[in-house]
Amino acid sequence: LQGVRSVVGDATPLAGGTAMGLISNLRLDYTGCHAAVAVLQWDAPSPVHVASAGGLDEDGCATGREIIRSLGGVLEEQLLFLFYDSVRVPPSATSRWILNSSAPLLAGIEEAAACSVPAVGTGLVGDFQFTPSQMFCGDKVCRQHAVAVGVPRTPGPYIKIMHGCVPLDGSYHTITKVDGDC
């Protein structure tokens, strides 16, 4: 975060968070420590709006509604970039991780928006041990938050759904037998 701030300054709102890998046009990598930054710049006054809301682990629907309220509610000409903390409860010695579902978050956004708003984005996971992400929410770093960036959708968004996931060893495998509990 400090590296990004050293370039864009403290007054620039940030949206996103830490994640376990990097997918770009040039590389797909889940090892080491990487950073990817997209910079959106418009002339003043900026039509870009950033909003975040917490409590994702308690009520994702309320989190979605609060994001839309913070963005002004009416988003006819907006596209949302949406990022949220995927890890509700990290794993412990006695239990597996629990994830935040995107469904309540999106339901809250849909309920609060005065129109249909296209949204793209992702849930973030800190690493392969399901460590929670550090969410960049405008001018602060948070957990159990969602953050949205509303940008103009002129001339219109072109959205393609891609998960970008490939096996770590690069080879696809077929499961032919399972022993024990799944």
N, CA, C and O of each residue as an XYZ file, in Angstrom:
728
protein
N       0.824     -1.192      0.000
C       0.000      0.000      0.000
C       0.871      1.261      0.000
O       0.562      2.236     -0.685
N       1.939      1.233      0.757
C       2.812      2.403      0.808
C       3.454      2.677     -0.548
O       3.661      3.835     -0.910
N       3.770      1.625     -1.299
C       4.337      1.807     -2.629
C       3.363      2.486     -3.572
O       3.753      3.373     -4.331
N       2.108      2.085     -3.534
C       1.076      2.723     -4.364
C       0.905      4.170     -3.930
O       0.862      5.071     -4.767
N       0.807      4.396     -2.629
C       0.640      5.764     -2.111
C       1.814      6.660     -2.494
O       1.625      7.860     -2.698
N       3.021      6.104     -2.595
C       4.184      6.921     -2.960
C       4.082      7.449     -4.382
O       4.725      8.441     -4.726
N       3.268      6.785     -5.218
C       3.101      7.211     -6.609
C       1.867      8.086     -6.783
O       1.942      9.138     -7.418
N       0.730      7.666     -6.226
C      -0.527      8.385     -6.474
C      -0.852      9.420     -5.407
O      -1.732     10.256     -5.613
N      -0.167      9.385     -4.281
C      -0.407     10.349     -3.213
C      -1.476      9.886     -2.244
O      -2.181      8.910     -2.499
N      -1.591     10.595     -1.130
C      -2.525     10.219     -0.075
C      -3.971     10.605     -0.380
O      -4.894     10.023      0.190
N      -4.181     11.573     -1.264
C      -5.540     12.055     -1.536
C      -6.296     11.195     -2.547
O      -7.509     11.346     -2.691
N      -5.612     10.309     -3.239
C      -6.245      9.470     -4.250
C      -6.950      8.293     -3.588
O      -6.308      7.523     -2.873
N      -8.256      8.135     -3.807
C      -8.953      6.988     -3.204
C      -8.507      5.683     -3.864
O      -8.319      5.619     -5.078
N      -8.343      4.650     -3.048
C      -7.948      3.334     -3.536
C      -9.101      2.358     -3.332
O      -9.860      2.474     -2.370
N      -9.223      1.407     -4.233
C     -10.257      0.378     -4.120
C      -9.658     -0.947     -4.565
O      -9.024     -1.029     -5.617
N      -9.860     -1.966     -3.771
C      -9.336     -3.293     -4.086
C      -8.836     -3.958     -2.829
O      -9.433     -3.817     -1.761
N      -7.745     -4.683     -2.951
C      -7.187     -5.325     -1.774
C      -6.113     -6.324     -2.122
O      -5.742     -6.497     -3.283
N      -5.622     -6.977     -1.090
C      -4.579     -7.975     -1.268
C      -5.204     -9.277     -1.748
O      -6.354     -9.579     -1.429
N      -4.443    -10.040     -2.512
C      -4.953    -11.303     -3.040
C      -3.798    -12.276     -3.239
O      -2.629    -11.898     -3.159
N      -4.145    -13.536     -3.501
C      -3.141    -14.592     -3.535
C      -2.358    -14.715     -4.837
O      -1.411    -15.500     -4.882
N      -2.689    -14.005     -5.866
C      -1.970    -14.186     -7.118
C      -2.165    -13.014     -8.046
O      -2.782    -12.010     -7.691
N      -1.634    -13.155     -9.231
C      -1.694    -12.098    -10.226
C      -2.054    -12.701    -11.571
O      -1.417    -13.650    -12.027
N      -3.070    -12.149    -12.197
C      -3.450    -12.553    -13.546
C      -3.418    -11.300    -14.403
O      -4.119    -10.331    -14.110
N      -2.616    -11.308    -15.454
C      -2.539    -10.165    -16.361
C      -2.462    -10.688    -17.786
O      -2.514    -11.895    -18.023
N      -2.338     -9.766    -18.727
C      -2.168    -10.186    -20.118
C      -0.848    -10.909    -20.332
O      -0.711    -11.687    -21.276
N       0.123    -10.658    -19.464
C       1.463    -11.203    -19.656
C       1.800    -12.377    -18.760
O       2.694    -13.161    -19.078
N       1.088    -12.514    -17.627
C       1.476    -13.589    -16.726
C       0.334    -14.039    -15.832
O      -0.611    -13.295    -15.568
N       0.450    -15.266    -15.381
C      -0.435    -15.871    -14.412
C       0.480    -16.448    -13.352
O       1.246    -17.368    -13.637
N       0.420    -15.931    -12.138
C       1.383    -16.346    -11.132
C       0.749    -16.347     -9.752
O       0.128    -15.369     -9.336
N       0.915    -17.458     -9.051
C       0.406    -17.592     -7.689
C       1.553    -17.723     -6.689
O       1.321    -18.077     -5.533
N       2.780    -17.447     -7.111
C       3.927    -17.576     -6.215
C       4.482    -16.196     -5.904
O       4.292    -15.250     -6.669
N       5.159    -16.093     -4.795
C       5.812    -14.832     -4.451
C       4.821    -13.750     -4.069
O       3.671    -14.014     -3.716
N       5.306    -12.533     -4.151
C       4.515    -11.365     -3.754
C       4.432    -10.428     -4.956
O       5.451     -9.912     -5.415
N       3.231    -10.210     -5.461
C       3.037     -9.399     -6.654
C       2.116     -8.227     -6.359
O       1.404     -8.209     -5.354
N       2.145     -7.271     -7.236
C       1.215     -6.146     -7.134
C       0.737     -5.787     -8.532
O       1.505     -5.806     -9.494
N      -0.540     -5.462     -8.624
C      -1.119     -4.976     -9.869
C      -1.992     -3.784     -9.520
O      -2.755     -3.824     -8.554
N      -1.879     -2.742    -10.297
C      -2.625     -1.518    -10.020
C      -3.223     -1.014    -11.320
O      -2.542     -0.961    -12.344
N      -4.492     -0.644    -11.282
C      -5.134      0.034    -12.407
C      -5.411      1.461    -11.951
O      -5.929      1.672    -10.854
N      -5.079      2.413    -12.761
C      -5.299      3.815    -12.422
C      -6.385      4.366    -13.332
O      -6.287      4.282    -14.557
N      -7.425      4.934    -12.720
C      -8.514      5.567    -13.465
C      -8.386      7.063    -13.267
O      -8.379      7.544    -12.133
N      -8.284      7.799    -14.356
C      -8.097      9.246    -14.244
C      -9.038      9.969    -15.192
O      -9.110      9.646    -16.378
N      -9.756     10.943    -14.664
C     -10.619     11.814    -15.440
C     -10.312     13.244    -15.051
O      -9.746     13.512    -13.991
N     -10.698     14.167    -15.937
C     -10.567     15.580    -15.604
C     -11.558     15.933    -14.501
O     -12.600     15.294    -14.358
N     -11.220     16.948    -13.732
C     -12.114     17.397    -12.647
C     -13.338     18.073    -13.253
O     -13.192     18.717    -14.291
N     -14.509     17.973    -12.690
C     -14.788     17.092    -11.561
C     -14.877     15.642    -12.027
O     -15.446     15.347    -13.078
N     -14.316     14.759    -11.242
C     -14.250     13.351    -11.615
C     -15.618     12.691    -11.532
O     -16.331     12.863    -10.543
N     -15.993     11.931    -12.568
C     -17.240     11.180    -12.515
C     -17.073      9.827    -11.802
O     -18.013      9.034    -11.745
N     -15.875      9.570    -11.262
C     -15.594      8.310    -10.579
C     -15.911      8.472     -9.099
O     -15.493      9.442     -8.466
N     -16.650      7.516     -8.558
C     -17.029      7.570     -7.149
C     -16.640      6.265     -6.481
O     -16.841      5.189     -7.045
N     -16.081      6.357     -5.279
C     -15.674      5.186     -4.505
C     -16.508      5.144     -3.226
O     -16.664      6.153     -2.538
N     -17.038      3.966     -2.922
C     -17.808      3.791     -1.687
C     -17.480      2.433     -1.101
O     -17.237      1.473     -1.833
N     -17.474      2.354      0.211
C     -17.252      1.078      0.879
C     -18.203      0.955      2.048
O     -18.732      1.947      2.550
N     -18.411     -0.276      2.472
C     -19.259     -0.545      3.631
C     -18.761     -1.800      4.313
O     -18.285     -2.729      3.660
N     -18.873     -1.823      5.619
C     -18.422     -2.957      6.417
C     -19.572     -3.858      6.817
O     -20.692     -3.731      6.323
N     -19.266     -4.769      7.722
C     -20.272     -5.692      8.220
C     -20.601     -6.820      7.275
O     -21.636     -7.470      7.421
N     -19.740     -7.063      6.308
C     -20.006     -8.100      5.304
C     -20.222     -9.463      5.951
O     -21.041    -10.249      5.475
N     -19.502     -9.752      7.023
C     -19.629    -11.038      7.698
C     -20.912    -11.143      8.511
O     -21.312    -12.244      8.888
N     -21.554    -10.031      8.785
C     -22.787    -10.039      9.583
C     -24.036     -9.957      8.715
O     -25.019    -10.650      8.979
N     -24.008     -9.108      7.672
C     -25.190     -8.915      6.825
C     -24.753     -8.371      5.472
O     -24.688     -7.158      5.271
N     -24.456     -9.273      4.551
C     -23.985     -8.874      3.226
C     -24.990     -8.027      2.476
O     -24.606     -7.133      1.722
N     -26.271     -8.292      2.669
C     -27.321     -7.519      2.004
C     -27.271     -6.059      2.466
O     -27.358     -5.143      1.649
N     -27.131     -5.848      3.768
C     -27.029     -4.484      4.304
C     -25.770     -3.796      3.786
O     -25.783     -2.593      3.524
N     -24.683     -4.555      3.637
C     -23.444     -3.992      3.086
C     -23.685     -3.496      1.670
O     -23.256     -2.395      1.325
N     -24.361     -4.286      0.841
C     -24.675     -3.874     -0.529
C     -25.559     -2.640     -0.577
O     -25.320     -1.735     -1.377
N     -26.581     -2.597      0.275
C     -27.463     -1.424      0.314
C     -26.687     -0.168      0.719
O     -26.906      0.906      0.157
N     -25.787     -0.300      1.683
C     -25.016      0.854      2.145
C     -24.076      1.373      1.048
O     -23.878      2.582      0.927
N     -23.511      0.487      0.270
C     -22.652      0.927     -0.842
C     -23.457      1.768     -1.828
O     -23.002      2.829     -2.254
N     -24.641      1.304     -2.189
C     -25.471      2.056     -3.131
C     -25.893      3.394     -2.532
O     -25.874      4.410     -3.227
N     -26.273      3.411     -1.256
C     -26.614      4.688     -0.597
C     -25.422      5.647     -0.643
O     -25.589      6.837     -0.907
N     -24.227      5.129     -0.387
C     -23.031      5.971     -0.397
C     -22.714      6.505     -1.792
O     -22.123      7.575     -1.933
N     -23.108      5.757     -2.817
C     -22.880      6.197     -4.199
C     -23.995      7.113     -4.704
O     -23.920      7.608     -5.829
N     -25.004      7.340     -3.906
C     -26.080      8.250     -4.304
C     -27.343      7.572     -4.772
O     -28.330      8.251     -5.052
N     -27.347      6.236     -4.869
C     -28.562      5.506     -5.181
C     -28.943      5.435     -6.646
O     -29.391      4.380     -7.096
N     -28.789      6.494     -7.404
C     -29.190      6.510     -8.814
C     -27.938      6.344     -9.665
O     -27.060      7.207     -9.679
N     -27.870      5.220    -10.375
C     -26.642      4.862    -11.086
C     -26.909      4.491    -12.539
O     -26.272      3.581    -13.070
N     -27.859      5.195    -13.198
C     -28.254      4.809    -14.555
C     -27.081      4.717    -15.529
O     -27.075      3.852    -16.405
N     -26.125      5.568    -15.393
C     -25.028      5.616    -16.359
C     -23.713      5.105    -15.784
O     -22.642      5.482    -16.260
N     -23.784      4.259    -14.775
C     -22.583      3.793    -14.101
C     -22.328      2.306    -14.334
O     -23.251      1.528    -14.575
N     -21.073      1.941    -14.258
C     -20.602      0.564    -14.191
C     -19.904      0.449    -12.852
O     -19.121      1.328    -12.493
N     -20.169     -0.617    -12.101
C     -19.518     -0.799    -10.808
C     -18.391     -1.810    -10.912
O     -18.563     -2.907    -11.443
N     -17.232     -1.421    -10.394
C     -16.168     -2.370    -10.096
C     -16.349     -2.701     -8.630
O     -16.333     -1.800     -7.791
N     -16.520     -3.965     -8.303
C     -16.865     -4.375     -6.947
C     -15.853     -5.392     -6.427
O     -15.567     -6.391     -7.086
N     -15.318     -5.124     -5.241
C     -14.376     -6.026     -4.589
C     -14.873     -6.288     -3.172
O     -15.369     -5.378     -2.508
N     -14.742     -7.518     -2.710
C     -15.174     -7.807     -1.347
C     -14.262     -8.854     -0.715
O     -13.596     -9.623     -1.408
N     -14.248     -8.863      0.606
C     -13.464     -9.802      1.386
C     -14.154    -11.162      1.338
O     -15.243    -11.320      1.890
N     -13.539    -12.137      0.690
C     -14.154    -13.459      0.545
C     -14.122    -14.283      1.829
O     -14.987    -15.134      2.038
N     -13.142    -14.041      2.683
C     -12.962    -14.891      3.858
C     -13.750    -14.326      5.042
O     -13.409    -13.275      5.586
N     -14.794    -15.033      5.426
C     -15.576    -14.629      6.606
C     -14.843    -15.056      7.867
O     -14.646    -14.249      8.776
N     -14.436    -16.330      7.929
C     -13.708    -16.860      9.078
C     -12.520    -17.644      8.540
O     -12.707    -18.594      7.780
N     -11.297    -17.266      8.918
C     -10.143    -18.030      8.453
C     -10.093    -19.403      9.131
O     -10.736    -19.605     10.161
N      -9.341    -20.341      8.567
C      -9.279    -21.669      9.178
C      -8.545    -21.606     10.523
O      -7.723    -20.725     10.774
N      -8.875    -22.560     11.356
C      -8.178    -22.687     12.637
C      -7.703    -24.131     12.767
O      -7.891    -24.941     11.859
N      -7.093    -24.440     13.890
C      -6.626    -25.809     14.119
C      -7.780    -26.794     14.192
O      -7.579    -27.993     14.000
N      -8.988    -26.307     14.468
C     -10.132    -27.204     14.647
C     -11.237    -27.032     13.610
O     -12.215    -27.779     13.628
N     -11.102    -26.074     12.716
C     -12.182    -25.877     11.737
C     -11.656    -25.342     10.413
O     -10.590    -24.731     10.338
N     -12.441    -25.594      9.374
C     -12.120    -25.076      8.044
C     -12.552    -23.620      7.957
O     -13.232    -23.102      8.843
N     -12.149    -22.977      6.883
C     -12.537    -21.599      6.633
C     -14.018    -21.517      6.303
O     -14.636    -22.508      5.914
N     -14.578    -20.325      6.462
C     -15.946    -20.032      6.033
C     -15.853    -18.806      5.133
O     -15.212    -17.818      5.490
N     -16.487    -18.867      3.978
C     -16.416    -17.775      3.014
C     -17.657    -16.890      3.068
O     -18.742    -17.350      3.423
N     -17.491    -15.631      2.718
C     -18.613    -14.721      2.499
C     -19.177    -15.015      1.114
O     -18.425    -15.071      0.141
N     -20.462    -15.199      1.016
C     -21.102    -15.400     -0.276
C     -21.338    -14.042     -0.932
O     -21.656    -13.064     -0.255
N     -21.183    -13.990     -2.237
C     -21.459    -12.741     -2.954
C     -22.964    -12.517     -3.135
O     -23.391    -11.389     -3.381
N     -23.767    -13.569     -3.018
C     -25.208    -13.457     -3.298
C     -25.906    -12.407     -2.429
O     -26.626    -11.575     -2.981
N     -25.738    -12.397     -1.106
C     -26.402    -11.347     -0.318
C     -25.894     -9.947     -0.657
O     -26.680     -9.000     -0.689
N     -24.619     -9.805     -0.905
C     -24.045     -8.504     -1.270
C     -24.689     -7.987     -2.556
O     -25.105     -6.831     -2.629
N     -24.766     -8.846     -3.562
C     -25.371     -8.440     -4.835
C     -26.877     -8.203     -4.689
O     -27.434     -7.329     -5.353
N     -27.531     -8.975     -3.828
C     -28.961     -8.759     -3.590
C     -29.190     -7.387     -2.963
O     -30.138     -6.693     -3.330
N     -28.344     -6.992     -2.032
C     -28.463     -5.673     -1.415
C     -28.229     -4.553     -2.408
O     -28.918     -3.534     -2.371
N     -27.264     -4.733     -3.293
C     -26.998     -3.733     -4.335
C     -28.211     -3.615     -5.249
O     -28.662     -2.513     -5.558
N     -28.734     -4.758     -5.677
C     -29.898     -4.747     -6.574
C     -31.124     -4.123     -5.901
O     -31.875     -3.380     -6.533
N     -31.319     -4.428     -4.632
C     -32.460     -3.897     -3.886
C     -32.391     -2.380     -3.737
O     -33.410     -1.698     -3.836
N     -31.194     -1.855     -3.499
C     -31.045     -0.425     -3.213
C     -30.898      0.440     -4.460
O     -31.194      1.635     -4.418
N     -30.448     -0.142     -5.563
C     -30.242      0.646     -6.781
C     -31.587      0.960     -7.437
O     -32.492      0.125     -7.460
N     -31.700      2.157     -7.960
C     -32.941      2.576     -8.611
C     -33.060      2.028    -10.031
O     -34.078      2.227    -10.695
N     -32.023      1.342    -10.491
C     -32.016      0.804    -11.849
C     -31.089     -0.403    -11.886
O     -30.420     -0.711    -10.900
N     -31.052     -1.075    -13.013
C     -30.128     -2.183    -13.199
C     -28.716     -1.625    -13.407
O     -28.500     -0.779    -14.275
N     -27.770     -2.097    -12.616
C     -26.399     -1.586    -12.689
C     -25.462     -2.739    -13.028
O     -25.385     -3.702    -12.264
N     -24.745     -2.672    -14.152
C     -23.773     -3.733    -14.430
C     -22.624     -3.648    -13.429
O     -22.144     -2.561    -13.104
N     -22.195     -4.805    -12.949
C     -21.112     -4.855    -11.970
C     -20.145     -5.969    -12.350
O     -20.555     -7.052    -12.765
N     -18.864     -5.686    -12.201
C     -17.802     -6.669    -12.403
C     -16.875     -6.575    -11.196
O     -16.779     -5.529    -10.554
N     -16.211     -7.650    -10.903
C     -15.290     -7.608     -9.783
C     -14.992     -8.995     -9.269
O     -15.128     -9.985     -9.988
N     -14.580     -9.055     -8.008
C     -14.164    -10.331     -7.452
C     -14.162    -10.298     -5.942
O     -14.071     -9.243     -5.315
N     -14.264    -11.486     -5.378
C     -14.016    -11.660     -3.960
C     -12.541    -11.941     -3.772
O     -11.949    -12.700     -4.540
N     -11.945    -11.341     -2.768
C     -10.503    -11.455     -2.563
C     -10.173    -12.403     -1.414
O     -10.829    -12.394     -0.372
N      -9.143    -13.221     -1.628
C      -8.621    -14.141     -0.624
C      -7.140    -13.826     -0.488
O      -6.434    -13.722     -1.491
N      -6.663    -13.673      0.738
C      -5.278    -13.249      0.966
C      -4.226    -14.214      0.454
O      -3.242    -13.785     -0.150
N      -4.412    -15.520      0.684
C      -3.414    -16.506      0.265
C      -4.038    -17.899      0.246
O      -5.239    -18.049      0.471
N      -3.215    -18.924     -0.025
C      -3.723    -20.288     -0.118
C      -4.113    -20.876      1.234
O      -4.711    -21.951      1.282
N      -3.794    -20.205      2.316
C      -4.224    -20.636      3.639
C      -5.538    -19.947      4.029
O      -5.988    -20.055      5.170
N      -6.141    -19.246      3.078
C      -7.403    -18.529      3.270
C      -7.290    -17.453      4.355
O      -8.177    -17.286      5.192
N      -6.185    -16.745      4.306
C      -6.018    -15.572      5.152
C      -6.917    -14.475      4.600
O      -7.000    -14.303      3.384
N      -7.600    -13.721      5.478
C      -8.439    -12.635      4.958
C      -7.614    -11.588      4.217
O      -6.431    -11.391      4.497
N      -8.250    -10.939      3.286
C      -7.634     -9.859      2.520
C      -7.567     -8.584      3.347
O      -8.322     -8.404      4.303
N      -6.667     -7.720      2.969
C      -6.668     -6.352      3.460
C      -7.385     -5.550      2.380
O      -6.861     -5.387      1.278
N      -8.566     -5.055      2.683
C      -9.362     -4.333      1.700
C      -8.964     -2.865      1.681
O      -8.871     -2.230      2.732
N      -8.727     -2.319      0.479
C      -8.419     -0.899      0.307
C      -9.740     -0.190      0.020
O     -10.324     -0.355     -1.051
N     -10.196      0.586      0.970
C     -11.531      1.185      0.935
C     -11.432      2.704      0.927
O     -11.644      3.356      1.949
N     -11.108      3.260     -0.233
C     -10.998      4.714     -0.348
C      -9.733      5.224      0.297
O      -8.669      5.225     -0.323
N      -9.844      5.664      1.558
C      -8.684      6.210      2.259
C      -8.280      5.377      3.467
O      -7.486      5.823      4.295
N      -8.835      4.145      3.571
C      -8.507      3.313      4.727
C      -8.341      1.856      4.305
O      -8.755      1.455      3.217
N      -7.727      1.075      5.190
C      -7.569     -0.363      4.990
C      -8.490     -1.053      5.983
O      -8.471     -0.738      7.172
N      -9.311     -2.009      5.492
C     -10.360     -2.612      6.320
C     -10.405     -4.117      6.129
O      -9.759     -4.677      5.243
N     -11.181     -4.747      6.979
C     -11.544     -6.157      6.821
C     -13.056     -6.259      6.877
O     -13.733     -5.392      7.431
N     -13.582     -7.342      6.288
C     -15.020     -7.604      6.227
C     -15.772     -6.435      5.596
O     -16.832     -6.020      6.064
N     -15.187     -5.925      4.523
C     -15.771     -4.809      3.778
C     -15.958     -5.193      2.319
O     -15.366     -6.151      1.821
N     -16.778     -4.434      1.670
C     -16.872     -4.439      0.211
C     -16.612     -3.007     -0.227
O     -16.971     -2.058      0.472
N     -15.988     -2.859     -1.385
C     -15.708     -1.532     -1.926
C     -16.112     -1.522     -3.391
O     -15.864     -2.481     -4.123
N     -16.732     -0.438     -3.806
C     -17.196     -0.309     -5.190
C     -16.657      0.981     -5.783
O     -16.526      1.995     -5.098
N     -16.351      0.921     -7.066
C     -15.958      2.100     -7.833
C     -16.988      2.261     -8.935
O     -17.138      1.382     -9.783
N     -17.694      3.372     -8.926
C     -18.659      3.675     -9.973
C     -17.993      4.530    -11.033
O     -17.476      5.607    -10.737
N     -18.006      4.046    -12.276
C     -17.398      4.781    -13.390
C     -18.438      4.949    -14.492
O     -19.370      4.151    -14.584
N     -18.293      5.973    -15.328
C     -19.234      6.143    -16.445
C     -19.199      4.933    -17.365
O     -18.129      4.383    -17.628
N     -20.350      4.518    -17.852
C     -20.382      3.372    -18.769
C     -20.601      3.794    -20.211
O     -21.223      3.067    -20.985
N     -20.108      4.933    -20.567
C     -20.170      5.394    -21.946
C     -18.851      5.052    -22.617
O     -17.809      5.371    -22.046
N     -18.820      4.439    -23.764
C     -19.922      4.154    -24.676
C     -20.718      2.927    -24.274
O     -21.790      2.695    -24.832
N     -20.241      2.138    -23.337
C     -20.955      0.949    -22.877
C     -19.961     -0.126    -22.517
O     -18.953     -0.291    -23.204
N     -20.221     -0.860    -21.457
C     -19.256     -1.879    -21.039
C     -19.318     -3.105    -21.932
O     -20.380     -3.477    -22.432
N     -18.190     -3.710    -22.119
C     -18.086     -5.010    -22.757
C     -17.576     -5.942    -21.671
O     -16.440     -5.802    -21.216
N     -18.391     -6.877    -21.257
C     -18.055     -7.733    -20.129
C     -17.961     -9.169    -20.601
O     -18.857     -9.672    -21.280
N     -16.859     -9.832    -20.234
C     -16.684    -11.245    -20.528
C     -16.366    -11.934    -19.207
O     -15.469    -11.504    -18.482
N     -17.082    -12.979    -18.897
C     -16.849    -13.692    -17.643
C     -15.705    -14.677    -17.842
O     -15.756    -15.557    -18.702
N     -14.680    -14.504    -17.028
C     -13.522    -15.396    -17.048
C     -13.049    -15.578    -15.618
O     -12.877    -14.601    -14.889
N     -12.845    -16.783    -15.224
C     -12.331    -17.007    -13.879
C     -10.815    -17.073    -13.879
O     -10.191    -16.849    -12.842
N     -10.207    -17.374    -15.021
C      -8.763    -17.319    -15.132
C      -8.027    -18.369    -14.338
O      -6.809    -18.272    -14.187
N      -8.708    -19.362    -13.828
C      -8.052    -20.346    -12.978
C      -7.494    -21.489    -13.808
O      -8.158    -22.018    -14.699
N      -6.266    -21.856    -13.496
C      -5.643    -23.038    -14.087
C      -4.967    -23.801    -12.952
O      -4.610    -23.203    -11.937
N      -4.786    -25.115    -13.107
C      -4.091    -25.874    -12.071
C      -2.675    -25.337    -11.859
O      -2.041    -24.843    -12.792
N      -2.189    -25.441    -10.622
C      -0.853    -24.919    -10.311
C       0.235    -25.567    -11.157
O       1.210    -24.912    -11.522
N       0.072    -26.869    -11.474
C       1.100    -27.529    -12.274
C       0.871    -27.371    -13.771
O       1.659    -27.874    -14.572
N      -0.210    -26.672    -14.164
C      -0.479    -26.410    -15.569
C      -1.181    -27.546    -16.298
O      -1.541    -27.399    -17.466
N      -1.385    -28.686    -15.623
C      -2.026    -29.838    -16.255
C      -3.390    -30.085    -15.631
O      -3.533    -30.058    -14.409
N      -4.376    -30.322    -16.455
C      -5.697    -30.661    -15.969
C      -5.732    -32.163    -15.657
O      -5.150    -32.966    -16.385
N      -6.415    -32.531    -14.574
C      -6.473    -33.913    -14.146
C      -7.933    -34.350    -14.034
O      -8.809    -33.536    -13.741
N      -8.192    -35.638    -14.267
C      -9.524    -36.196    -14.112
C      -9.544    -37.022    -12.843
O      -8.708    -37.906    -12.658
N     -10.506    -36.734    -11.957
C     -10.651    -37.510    -10.721
C     -11.434    -38.758    -11.059
O     -12.557    -38.685    -11.558
N     -10.830    -39.913    -10.782
C     -11.481    -41.189    -11.124
C     -11.917    -41.971     -9.889
O     -12.709    -42.907    -10.002
N     -11.407    -41.598     -8.702
C     -11.759    -42.331     -7.500
C     -11.547    -41.410     -6.295
O     -10.626    -40.594     -6.281
N     -12.412    -41.550     -5.286
C     -12.280    -40.777     -4.058
C     -12.354    -41.724     -2.883
O     -13.237    -42.579     -2.824
N     -11.427    -41.577     -1.940
C     -11.457    -42.340     -0.698
C     -11.829    -41.427      0.444
O     -11.326    -40.305      0.513
N     -12.684    -41.858      1.335
C     -13.026    -41.067      2.514
C     -14.030    -39.979      2.207
O     -14.677    -39.972      1.160
N     -14.141    -39.045      3.166
C     -15.092    -37.935      3.019
C     -14.605    -36.928      2.009
O     -13.407    -36.671      1.891
N     -15.544    -36.360      1.282
C     -15.210    -35.323      0.297
C     -15.431    -33.960      0.928
O     -15.212    -32.937      0.279
